[in-house]
């Protein structure tokens, strides 16, 4: 893969920098641009695009042309692609009401808990076909719990409570009226033996 146009579906917080992900317009497959072979986050400059008006930070729903040097899949994040540091280009956006055209329909979100033990992924007892889902959920609630940003919701009649890495969380808590119930869910990097499920974007 040298160049791909993706619909950005996440630009979430990772180590105070950026985790960007989206779906290829060509085939609908997930793409996560990373800065290193081990899935490194993107810097503020790496998460920017150019259009005729200047250079800006990417936002969900934008269509962005990206270039990559190669595919660098990990067992827990198979859709990682290494950026080549070419400046990204914007090619318009989609409307929020088009988001349902890009939904995933898994039976569950990598099981029913809030994490996946990393050893299960390493041994292949839990195979991660994709580490990102765009799903329509029910009964979503946003709140602070133990000083952490959280979202609770049900998907396919399964109740989840997950951390939120969407940088727009504060605004959404203050004004819940515009939430559609579509979430971008990501399986995070290994941390103390587990890969935790995260709400990367709240649409």
HURAVEN-V665081 format. One line per field, one symbol per residue. ss: DSSP state (h for helix, s for strand, l for the rest). phi: phi as a letter, one per 20 degrees, with the letter a starting at -180 (. if undefined). burial: # if it has 9 or more other C-alpha atoms within 8 Angstrom, else .. A space follows every 50 residues. Layout:
ss=???
phi=???
burial=???
This chain:
ss=llssssssssssssllsssssssslllllssssslllllllslllllsss sllssssllllssssssssssllllllllssssllllssssssllhhhhh hhllllllllllllssshhhhhhllllllllssssslssssssssllsss sssssllsssssssllllhhhhhhlllllllssssssssssllsssssss ssl
phi=.dcbdcefdbbdeclmcccdbadfffcmefcdfcebfenffefgffedcd cfeqdbffcgnfececdceaecfdfdbfefcefdmfffcecmbdegfeff fdfecffbelndeebcgfffffenfdeefbdccdcecclfcdaeclmcfc cdadclmdecccfddffeggffffcefefenecedcefffblncdeecee bde
burial=...###########..#########....######...#.##.#..#### .......##########################...####...#....#. ..#....#...#.#.###.##......#.########..#.#......## #####...########..#..##.....#.########.#...####### ##.
